[in-house]
């Protein structure tokens, strides 16, 4: 019998012979019987998915991509971090020359900060967390933050009202800032009002990349980065609609679902969605399906109790989190 490695007991080899089992017979490995160049069969569904992803990226089959690799979270590109103590994603453990799993990249997506806003806009825009953090208005939104955490702490919240000019955008901005002010959690503010966008103007910047355009683009190229603006807090990002694009984009249920799925997987603890008016269109019905709950706003002297009841019936069976007076 051949010499055995030191420190290990002799290992017997068995093979079936005509007279029974022969201990000293050599066993042929199944791998040795495979012809040269043999490869395991590929799953047709997996092959089709990989072809689709490669086509959307417009790269060769053997060209590595940056998706799934460790991205610089301190720079302009951010990606969801693995939970503390958890193993790194499989794509990050592969050699740099090997492309990641395409289906995982589509599910997670990644975010790129393309601009930063540090100065508040001139005028009367109500930004108490920037202009007067100790004001009663800022304190009231901190109370709202506390109340929401007591109400099962929803991570995605749609903010709407029965009609126009009833404080939706103001509430969405200040709630997002209240959630982000401690700097511990990543917060995303999304403008889903494609008909009457006002978020970028309220924060004092011009949208460098329209959210409506990005939704449409991601349906064709789901591996594209989401381009956001960092506004006032390093951990508060904004996806706004370009007012010059009004009429070009419509609310798309598949596009919004893909956006919310990818953005949630990108490490945001809270996503606040600034919605259009609830009455008069079905846009908010589409939006509410992608969120944990709906927050209604009302303006004294303008919003009526009947319009609030009508909005509640219109959005049923939505999870109405409450009503905020603005």
C-alpha positions as a LaTeX table, in Angstrom:
\begin{tabular}{lrrr}
\hline
Residue & $x$ (\AA) & $y$ (\AA) & $z$ (\AA) \\
\hline
Unk1 & 0.00 & 0.00 & 0.00 \\
Unk2 & 1.25 & 3.47 & $-0.85$ \\
Unk3 & 2.73 & 5.59 & 1.90 \\
Unk4 & 0.13 & 7.52 & 3.85 \\
Unk5 & 0.65 & 11.16 & 4.98 \\
Unk6 & 2.16 & 11.33 & 8.44 \\
Unk7 & $-0.27$ & 11.92 & 11.29 \\
Unk8 & $-3.21$ & 10.22 & 9.51 \\
Unk9 & $-4.30$ & 6.57 & 9.82 \\
Unk10 & $-4.18$ & 4.41 & 6.67 \\
Unk11 & $-7.20$ & 4.97 & 4.43 \\
Unk12 & $-8.64$ & 1.89 & 2.73 \\
Unk13 & $-9.85$ & 1.95 & $-0.86$ \\
Unk14 & $-12.64$ & $-0.34$ & $-1.92$ \\
Unk15 & $-13.94$ & $-1.38$ & $-5.33$ \\
Unk16 & $-16.39$ & $-4.04$ & $-6.39$ \\
Unk17 & $-14.81$ & $-7.15$ & $-7.97$ \\
Unk18 & $-16.54$ & $-10.21$ & $-9.45$ \\
Unk19 & $-15.88$ & $-12.15$ & $-6.26$ \\
Unk20 & $-16.98$ & $-9.36$ & $-3.92$ \\
Unk21 & $-15.39$ & $-6.17$ & $-2.61$ \\
Unk22 & $-11.65$ & $-5.93$ & $-3.13$ \\
Unk23 & $-9.95$ & $-3.75$ & $-0.54$ \\
Unk24 & $-6.79$ & $-3.22$ & $-2.59$ \\
Unk25 & $-8.47$ & $-2.33$ & $-5.89$ \\
Unk26 & $-8.00$ & 1.20 & $-7.24$ \\
Unk27 & $-11.17$ & 3.29 & $-7.44$ \\
Unk28 & $-11.70$ & 5.40 & $-10.56$ \\
Unk29 & $-12.78$ & 8.96 & $-9.90$ \\
Unk30 & $-15.97$ & 10.12 & $-11.70$ \\
Unk31 & $-14.08$ & 13.28 & $-12.69$ \\
Unk32 & $-11.49$ & 11.17 & $-14.56$ \\
Unk33 & $-14.23$ & 9.72 & $-16.77$ \\
Unk34 & $-15.38$ & 13.19 & $-17.95$ \\
Unk35 & $-14.21$ & 14.18 & $-21.44$ \\
Unk36 & $-11.78$ & 17.08 & $-21.87$ \\
Unk37 & $-13.47$ & 20.47 & $-21.81$ \\
Unk38 & $-16.53$ & 19.15 & $-19.95$ \\
Unk39 & $-18.61$ & 21.77 & $-18.12$ \\
Unk40 & $-21.74$ & 21.35 & $-15.98$ \\
Unk41 & $-24.98$ & 22.27 & $-17.76$ \\
Unk42 & $-26.18$ & 25.87 & $-17.25$ \\
Unk43 & $-29.59$ & 26.78 & $-15.97$ \\
Unk44 & $-31.43$ & 28.37 & $-18.97$ \\
Unk45 & $-33.16$ & 30.91 & $-16.71$ \\
Unk46 & $-29.84$ & 31.96 & $-15.15$ \\
Unk47 & $-28.22$ & 32.25 & $-18.59$ \\
Unk48 & $-31.08$ & 34.44 & $-19.84$ \\
Unk49 & $-30.83$ & 36.70 & $-16.79$ \\
Unk50 & $-27.07$ & 37.11 & $-17.20$ \\
Unk51 & $-27.51$ & 37.94 & $-20.88$ \\
Unk52 & $-30.11$ & 40.58 & $-20.01$ \\
Unk53 & $-27.86$ & 42.19 & $-17.39$ \\
Unk54 & $-24.84$ & 42.19 & $-19.70$ \\
Unk55 & $-26.95$ & 43.76 & $-22.44$ \\
Unk56 & $-28.20$ & 46.50 & $-20.11$ \\
Unk57 & $-24.64$ & 47.30 & $-19.06$ \\
Unk58 & $-23.33$ & 47.14 & $-22.65$ \\
Unk59 & $-20.20$ & 45.25 & $-21.58$ \\
Unk60 & $-18.57$ & 42.04 & $-22.74$ \\
Unk61 & $-19.25$ & 38.74 & $-20.98$ \\
Unk62 & $-15.75$ & 38.60 & $-19.51$ \\
Unk63 & $-15.50$ & 42.27 & $-18.54$ \\
Unk64 & $-15.72$ & 42.78 & $-14.77$ \\
Unk65 & $-18.13$ & 45.39 & $-13.42$ \\
Unk66 & $-17.94$ & 47.54 & $-10.31$ \\
Unk67 & $-21.28$ & 46.32 & $-9.00$ \\
Unk68 & $-21.13$ & 44.21 & $-5.88$ \\
Unk69 & $-17.61$ & 45.33 & $-5.03$ \\
Unk70 & $-16.82$ & 47.28 & $-1.89$ \\
Unk71 & $-17.66$ & 50.92 & $-2.57$ \\
Unk72 & $-16.32$ & 53.95 & $-0.73$ \\
Unk73 & $-19.06$ & 54.93 & 1.72 \\
Unk74 & $-17.21$ & 58.10 & 2.70 \\
Unk75 & $-17.10$ & 59.50 & $-0.83$ \\
Unk76 & $-19.71$ & 60.22 & $-3.44$ \\
Unk77 & $-20.87$ & 56.63 & $-3.79$ \\
Unk78 & $-22.71$ & 54.88 & $-0.98$ \\
Unk79 & $-23.90$ & 51.32 & $-0.58$ \\
Unk80 & $-25.71$ & 49.41 & 2.13 \\
Unk81 & $-23.34$ & 48.10 & 4.77 \\
Unk82 & $-23.62$ & 44.55 & 6.06 \\
Unk83 & $-25.06$ & 44.24 & 9.61 \\
Unk84 & $-22.47$ & 44.20 & 12.37 \\
Unk85 & $-21.10$ & 40.71 & 12.83 \\
Unk86 & $-22.65$ & 39.40 & 9.63 \\
Unk87 & $-20.65$ & 37.84 & 6.83 \\
Unk88 & $-19.85$ & 39.99 & 3.83 \\
Unk89 & $-22.06$ & 39.49 & 0.76 \\
Unk90 & $-20.90$ & 36.70 & $-1.51$ \\
Unk91 & $-20.15$ & 39.13 & $-4.35$ \\
Unk92 & $-17.66$ & 41.01 & $-2.16$ \\
Unk93 & $-15.77$ & 37.79 & $-1.40$ \\
Unk94 & $-15.05$ & 37.03 & $-5.05$ \\
Unk95 & $-11.82$ & 38.08 & $-6.77$ \\
Unk96 & $-12.02$ & 41.54 & $-8.40$ \\
Unk97 & $-11.79$ & 39.96 & $-11.85$ \\
Unk98 & $-14.96$ & 37.91 & $-11.37$ \\
Unk99 & $-18.29$ & 39.66 & $-12.05$ \\
Unk100 & $-20.81$ & 39.59 & $-9.15$ \\
Unk101 & $-24.10$ & 37.78 & $-9.21$ \\
Unk102 & $-26.30$ & 39.88 & $-11.48$ \\
Unk103 & $-29.57$ & 39.16 & $-9.71$ \\
Unk104 & $-28.16$ & 40.41 & $-6.38$ \\
Unk105 & $-26.96$ & 43.65 & $-7.98$ \\
Unk106 & $-30.41$ & 44.30 & $-9.45$ \\
Unk107 & $-32.03$ & 43.77 & $-6.08$ \\
Unk108 & $-29.67$ & 45.99 & $-4.09$ \\
Unk109 & $-28.73$ & 48.80 & $-6.48$ \\
Unk110 & $-26.46$ & 51.58 & $-5.29$ \\
Unk111 & $-26.60$ & 55.33 & $-4.68$ \\
Unk112 & $-24.37$ & 58.14 & $-5.94$ \\
Unk113 & $-24.31$ & 61.60 & $-4.38$ \\
Unk114 & $-23.97$ & 64.07 & $-7.26$ \\
Unk115 & $-24.45$ & 67.37 & $-5.39$ \\
Unk116 & $-24.47$ & 68.81 & $-1.88$ \\
Unk117 & $-26.65$ & 71.63 & $-0.49$ \\
Unk118 & $-25.45$ & 73.54 & 2.58 \\
Unk119 & $-27.12$ & 76.96 & 2.33 \\
Unk120 & $-30.86$ & 77.44 & 2.92 \\
Unk121 & $-32.82$ & 79.13 & 0.14 \\
Unk122 & $-33.78$ & 82.80 & 0.48 \\
Unk123 & $-37.38$ & 83.65 & 1.21 \\
Unk124 & $-39.95$ & 82.27 & 3.59 \\
Unk125 & $-39.44$ & 78.53 & 3.14 \\
Unk126 & $-40.15$ & 76.87 & 6.46 \\
Unk127 & $-36.92$ & 75.06 & 7.38 \\
Unk128 & $-36.76$ & 75.30 & 11.18 \\
Unk129 & $-34.03$ & 72.66 & 11.56 \\
Unk130 & $-31.74$ & 74.87 & 9.44 \\
Unk131 & $-32.78$ & 78.36 & 10.45 \\
Unk132 & $-33.87$ & 77.88 & 14.09 \\
Unk133 & $-33.36$ & 74.38 & 15.47 \\
Unk134 & $-34.70$ & 75.41 & 18.90 \\
Unk135 & $-37.98$ & 76.77 & 17.57 \\
Unk136 & $-41.37$ & 75.37 & 18.64 \\
Unk137 & $-41.93$ & 74.16 & 15.07 \\
Unk138 & $-38.75$ & 72.04 & 15.14 \\
Unk139 & $-39.76$ & 70.70 & 18.54 \\
Unk140 & $-43.18$ & 69.68 & 17.20 \\
Unk141 & $-41.57$ & 67.60 & 14.45 \\
Unk142 & $-39.36$ & 65.91 & 17.03 \\
Unk143 & $-42.52$ & 64.96 & 18.87 \\
Unk144 & $-43.94$ & 63.63 & 15.60 \\
Unk145 & $-40.76$ & 61.56 & 15.13 \\
Unk146 & $-41.25$ & 60.12 & 18.63 \\
Unk147 & $-44.93$ & 59.32 & 18.02 \\
Unk148 & $-44.13$ & 57.50 & 14.79 \\
Unk149 & $-41.50$ & 55.38 & 16.50 \\
Unk150 & $-44.11$ & 54.39 & 19.06 \\
Unk151 & $-46.45$ & 53.43 & 16.18 \\
Unk152 & $-44.36$ & 50.43 & 15.03 \\
Unk153 & $-41.64$ & 52.75 & 13.70 \\
Unk154 & $-42.53$ & 52.65 & 9.97 \\
Unk155 & $-39.48$ & 52.88 & 7.72 \\
Unk156 & $-41.26$ & 54.17 & 4.58 \\
Unk157 & $-43.87$ & 56.91 & 4.96 \\
Unk158 & $-45.97$ & 58.62 & 2.31 \\
Unk159 & $-47.01$ & 62.22 & 3.09 \\
Unk160 & $-50.12$ & 63.54 & 1.34 \\
Unk161 & $-53.19$ & 65.73 & 1.83 \\
Unk162 & $-56.67$ & 65.99 & 0.32 \\
Unk163 & $-55.80$ & 68.93 & $-1.95$ \\
Unk164 & $-52.98$ & 71.21 & $-3.02$ \\
Unk165 & $-51.15$ & 73.72 & $-0.79$ \\
Unk166 & $-51.99$ & 71.94 & 2.45 \\
Unk167 & $-48.46$ & 71.46 & 3.79 \\
Unk168 & $-47.39$ & 68.12 & 2.28 \\
Unk169 & $-43.91$ & 69.18 & 1.17 \\
Unk170 & $-43.25$ & 71.20 & 4.34 \\
Unk171 & $-44.19$ & 68.22 & 6.51 \\
Unk172 & $-42.14$ & 65.76 & 4.45 \\
Unk173 & $-39.02$ & 67.97 & 4.58 \\
Unk174 & $-39.17$ & 68.65 & 8.31 \\
Unk175 & $-40.00$ & 65.05 & 9.21 \\
Unk176 & $-37.01$ & 63.88 & 7.16 \\
Unk177 & $-34.75$ & 66.41 & 8.90 \\
Unk178 & $-36.07$ & 65.39 & 12.32 \\
Unk179 & $-35.15$ & 61.78 & 11.54 \\
Unk180 & $-31.72$ & 62.75 & 10.18 \\
Unk181 & $-30.60$ & 65.45 & 12.63 \\
Unk182 & $-28.68$ & 63.10 & 14.98 \\
Unk183 & $-26.62$ & 61.74 & 12.06 \\
Unk184 & $-26.97$ & 58.11 & 13.12 \\
Unk185 & $-29.37$ & 56.89 & 10.43 \\
Unk186 & $-29.49$ & 57.39 & 6.68 \\
Unk187 & $-32.67$ & 59.13 & 5.53 \\
Unk188 & $-33.96$ & 59.56 & 1.98 \\
Unk189 & $-36.51$ & 62.17 & 0.92 \\
Unk190 & $-38.23$ & 61.25 & $-2.34$ \\
Unk191 & $-40.44$ & 63.55 & $-4.38$ \\
Unk192 & $-43.17$ & 61.51 & $-6.07$ \\
Unk193 & $-45.23$ & 64.53 & $-7.11$ \\
Unk194 & $-44.64$ & 64.44 & $-10.87$ \\
Unk195 & $-47.47$ & 66.90 & $-11.61$ \\
Unk196 & $-46.60$ & 69.85 & $-9.33$ \\
Unk197 & $-43.02$ & 69.36 & $-8.03$ \\
Unk198 & $-41.80$ & 71.83 & $-5.42$ \\
Unk199 & $-39.26$ & 69.95 & $-3.30$ \\
Unk200 & $-36.04$ & 71.16 & $-4.97$ \\
Unk201 & $-37.15$ & 74.81 & $-4.84$ \\
Unk202 & $-38.11$ & 74.48 & $-1.18$ \\
Unk203 & $-34.61$ & 73.19 & $-0.38$ \\
Unk204 & $-32.84$ & 75.72 & $-2.60$ \\
Unk205 & $-31.37$ & 73.68 & $-5.44$ \\
Unk206 & $-32.07$ & 72.64 & $-9.01$ \\
Unk207 & $-32.59$ & 68.91 & $-9.42$ \\
Unk208 & $-29.47$ & 67.62 & $-11.25$ \\
Unk209 & $-31.22$ & 64.36 & $-12.13$ \\
Unk210 & $-35.01$ & 64.16 & $-12.25$ \\
Unk211 & $-36.56$ & 61.33 & $-10.24$ \\
Unk212 & $-39.15$ & 60.73 & $-12.96$ \\
Unk213 & $-36.42$ & 60.27 & $-15.55$ \\
Unk214 & $-34.46$ & 57.97 & $-13.24$ \\
Unk215 & $-37.50$ & 55.75 & $-12.64$ \\
Unk216 & $-38.01$ & 55.33 & $-16.37$ \\
Unk217 & $-34.30$ & 54.72 & $-16.97$ \\
Unk218 & $-34.05$ & 52.04 & $-14.27$ \\
Unk219 & $-36.80$ & 50.00 & $-15.87$ \\
Unk220 & $-34.47$ & 49.62 & $-18.87$ \\
Unk221 & $-31.14$ & 49.59 & $-17.00$ \\
Unk222 & $-31.75$ & 48.44 & $-13.43$ \\
Unk223 & $-28.04$ & 48.43 & $-12.62$ \\
Unk224 & $-27.67$ & 52.20 & $-13.07$ \\
Unk225 & $-26.88$ & 54.19 & $-9.91$ \\
Unk226 & $-29.51$ & 56.32 & $-8.22$ \\
Unk227 & $-28.29$ & 59.93 & $-8.28$ \\
Unk228 & $-29.19$ & 61.88 & $-5.14$ \\
Unk229 & $-28.44$ & 65.24 & $-3.53$ \\
Unk230 & $-27.10$ & 65.50 & 0.03 \\
Unk231 & $-29.08$ & 68.29 & 1.70 \\
Unk232 & $-27.81$ & 70.05 & 4.87 \\
Unk233 & $-27.07$ & 66.77 & 6.72 \\
Unk234 & $-24.50$ & 64.25 & 5.48 \\
Unk235 & $-27.01$ & 61.44 & 6.05 \\
Unk236 & $-30.04$ & 63.14 & 4.41 \\
Unk237 & $-30.35$ & 62.49 & 0.69 \\
Unk238 & $-32.95$ & 63.85 & $-1.71$ \\
Unk239 & $-34.43$ & 62.53 & $-4.97$ \\
Unk240 & $-36.34$ & 65.44 & $-6.50$ \\
Unk241 & $-38.33$ & 66.03 & $-9.68$ \\
Unk242 & $-37.15$ & 68.61 & $-12.20$ \\
Unk243 & $-40.02$ & 71.13 & $-12.66$ \\
Unk244 & $-39.03$ & 71.57 & $-16.32$ \\
Unk245 & $-39.91$ & 67.92 & $-16.91$ \\
Unk246 & $-43.57$ & 68.21 & $-15.90$ \\
Unk247 & $-45.70$ & 66.32 & $-18.39$ \\
Unk248 & $-42.87$ & 64.07 & $-19.57$ \\
Unk249 & $-43.24$ & 61.39 & $-16.89$ \\
Unk250 & $-46.20$ & 59.58 & $-15.37$ \\
Unk251 & $-46.42$ & 57.58 & $-12.19$ \\
Unk252 & $-45.47$ & 54.00 & $-13.03$ \\
Unk253 & $-46.30$ & 51.23 & $-10.56$ \\
Unk254 & $-43.45$ & 48.94 & $-11.77$ \\
Unk255 & $-40.99$ & 51.84 & $-11.86$ \\
Unk256 & $-41.86$ & 53.04 & $-8.37$ \\
Unk257 & $-41.75$ & 49.54 & $-6.91$ \\
Unk258 & $-38.31$ & 48.91 & $-8.41$ \\
Unk259 & $-37.12$ & 52.28 & $-7.06$ \\
Unk260 & $-38.40$ & 51.67 & $-3.53$ \\
Unk261 & $-37.06$ & 48.11 & $-3.42$ \\
Unk262 & $-33.59$ & 49.15 & $-4.54$ \\
Unk263 & $-33.44$ & 52.27 & $-2.37$ \\
Unk264 & $-34.54$ & 50.38 & 0.73 \\
Unk265 & $-31.83$ & 47.80 & 0.03 \\
Unk266 & $-29.25$ & 50.61 & $-0.25$ \\
Unk267 & $-29.08$ & 51.18 & 3.49 \\
Unk268 & $-31.68$ & 53.87 & 4.18 \\
Unk269 & $-33.29$ & 53.53 & 7.59 \\
Unk270 & $-36.14$ & 55.86 & 6.66 \\
Unk271 & $-37.65$ & 56.89 & 3.31 \\
Unk272 & $-40.10$ & 59.80 & 3.30 \\
Unk273 & $-42.16$ & 60.21 & 0.13 \\
Unk274 & $-43.53$ & 63.65 & $-0.73$ \\
Unk275 & $-46.73$ & 62.79 & $-2.60$ \\
Unk276 & $-49.19$ & 64.69 & $-4.77$ \\
Unk277 & $-52.70$ & 65.44 & $-3.52$ \\
Unk278 & $-54.70$ & 62.33 & $-2.76$ \\
Unk279 & $-57.96$ & 63.43 & $-4.36$ \\
Unk280 & $-58.22$ & 63.85 & $-8.10$ \\
Unk281 & $-55.78$ & 61.14 & $-9.22$ \\
Unk282 & $-54.70$ & 57.60 & $-8.43$ \\
Unk283 & $-51.01$ & 58.46 & $-7.99$ \\
Unk284 & $-51.13$ & 58.22 & $-4.19$ \\
Unk285 & $-52.89$ & 54.85 & $-4.42$ \\
Unk286 & $-49.87$ & 53.59 & $-6.38$ \\
Unk287 & $-47.44$ & 55.15 & $-3.92$ \\
Unk288 & $-49.12$ & 53.82 & $-0.78$ \\
Unk289 & $-48.65$ & 50.24 & $-1.99$ \\
Unk290 & $-44.86$ & 50.71 & $-1.64$ \\
Unk291 & $-44.86$ & 52.29 & 1.84 \\
Unk292 & $-45.56$ & 51.21 & 5.42 \\
Unk293 & $-48.10$ & 53.96 & 6.07 \\
Unk294 & $-49.60$ & 57.28 & 5.02 \\
Unk295 & $-49.37$ & 60.55 & 6.94 \\
Unk296 & $-52.04$ & 63.14 & 6.11 \\
Unk297 & $-51.54$ & 66.89 & 6.44 \\
Unk298 & $-54.22$ & 69.50 & 7.00 \\
Unk299 & $-54.11$ & 73.29 & 6.97 \\
Unk300 & $-56.42$ & 75.15 & 9.39 \\
Unk301 & $-58.94$ & 77.27 & 7.53 \\
Unk302 & $-58.41$ & 75.32 & 4.30 \\
Unk303 & $-58.70$ & 71.58 & 4.89 \\
Unk304 & $-62.17$ & 70.38 & 5.89 \\
Unk305 & $-63.17$ & 67.36 & 7.95 \\
Unk306 & $-65.21$ & 66.07 & 5.00 \\
Unk307 & $-62.20$ & 66.19 & 2.67 \\
Unk308 & $-60.15$ & 64.22 & 5.21 \\
Unk309 & $-62.87$ & 61.57 & 5.46 \\
Unk310 & $-63.10$ & 61.43 & 1.68 \\
Unk311 & $-59.32$ & 61.01 & 1.46 \\
Unk312 & $-59.39$ & 58.17 & 3.97 \\
Unk313 & $-62.06$ & 56.37 & 1.92 \\
Unk314 & $-60.13$ & 57.04 & $-1.29$ \\
Unk315 & $-56.93$ & 55.50 & 0.10 \\
Unk316 & $-58.56$ & 52.54 & 1.88 \\
Unk317 & $-57.27$ & 50.09 & 2.99 \\
Unk318 & $-54.13$ & 52.19 & 3.50 \\
Unk319 & $-52.47$ & 52.35 & 6.92 \\
Unk320 & $-53.26$ & 55.94 & 7.94 \\
Unk321 & $-50.68$ & 56.92 & 10.55 \\
Unk322 & $-52.35$ & 60.18 & 11.54 \\
Unk323 & $-53.05$ & 63.79 & 10.60 \\
Unk324 & $-50.53$ & 66.64 & 10.99 \\
Unk325 & $-51.66$ & 70.27 & 11.17 \\
Unk326 & $-49.32$ & 72.53 & 9.19 \\
\hline
\end{tabular}
